[in-house]
Every structure is written in C-alpha cells, then in structure tokens.
Amino acid sequence: MPTIAVIGSSRTQPDHPDYRDAQRLGGLLAEAGFTVATGGYGGLMEAVSQGARSVGGQVVGVTAPDVFPGRARANAYVTDEQPAGTLTERIHRLIHDSDAVIALPGSIGTLTELMLAWNLAFVAPFSERTPKPVIAVGALWAEIVSSLAECLETDGSLVTLVDNVDEAFSRIAERAKPAATRQQPGMLNDRANASGALRREQ
C-alpha cells in the first residue's frame, strides 16, 4: 500500500478553510487505499489524519519528542506513531520513505520538507530512479517554487503546482500506484507492520 506524506502548518485551527481542506484530502487518500503519513502533531497534520481515520484509513505519525518536548504525543488520529530522535531524522523519514509528497499551506518547517522532496526528485535520475510525485497546493507554494526555479535555474516542473486538494488528489491517484518505482519501498509501512506484529505478539 503506497504511503503519501502530507505536510503543512502545525498552527492551523479547525475553523480555518485549510483545516477542512486537509480533512477532505485525508479522506480521499484513505478511501483510495493510500496510507497517510504526517508529522503527527496538530494543525493540518491533525486535520489530514482525522480525515483519513474517518473512513478507516491508516495514519503514520513521524514525531520528534526530543525536539518538541512541550508537545503531547501524536494526535489522537495517528494509528502508528514513529518517534524520530532528531528533526533531521524526522524530516528524512517522512519525506524519503514515502511514495509521494503533498505540501499544504505552511511555514518554514513545511518549506524545509518541500525542498527536500524537490531535491530528492531532482537527484533520482542520477541513480536511475523515477522521481516520486511532489505536489504543492496553493498560491504561496506556486510563487515560491516558480521564483526559486527561475533564480536557481533548476527544474521547477518536478513540483506539480495545483490550486486545491481535489486536484492534488487527482494527480496522486494518477501517479502514485502500488507498481510505481519507489526510492525506498514501503519503509514507513514496514515499520507500521512490524510494530503491529509486535503488539499482536505481546
């Protein structure tokens, strides 16, 4: 089952339209059979997790307790919390070990994750791998990606720019299929399956 990383703001409140959009996206992904992976905490991470769980989907939350000691554990909708020791490890596991990435509105943390996803897509052909889908939702990311692509003279087409979550889902449904080439197949799902097996044995 392919895993889709959804990144976005940790501060968005439930009454914001972006929160409702994230809930919808989580539901669409889960209904299509995707596992959803997020940073595991609040805001849009919680919203997409809630949407996925509302239709019985599986949600991986890659948290960082040592980096964010003031935060509680993963949000209540995460079915498999995977703590990382450092921020770098957390971002690497979330982005590198998923089959596709969708960026929702966010700030510096989301930007960092999006840049890693973009860079991994850029270097994938060097090792004869297919770049994983990277989708960015909204006008903010469109402006940032377009500006960086022009200023840095790099390939902005590696990030698919869309206006809304429905279009993001459509692009993912077209490209992120079980037979798709992965940079590290099923890593987050492998951890989830292993932890589930351990719980059954205990």
PyMOL commands that set and color helices and strands:
alter all, ss='L'
color gray80, all
select helices_A, chain A and resi 17-31+44-53+87-96+108-127+139-152+156-158+165-175+187-201
alter helices_A, ss='H'
color red, helices_A
select strands_A, chain A and resi 3-7+35-38+59-61+80-81+100-103+134-137+160-162
alter strands_A, ss='S'
color yellow, strands_A
deselect
rebuild
show_as cartoon
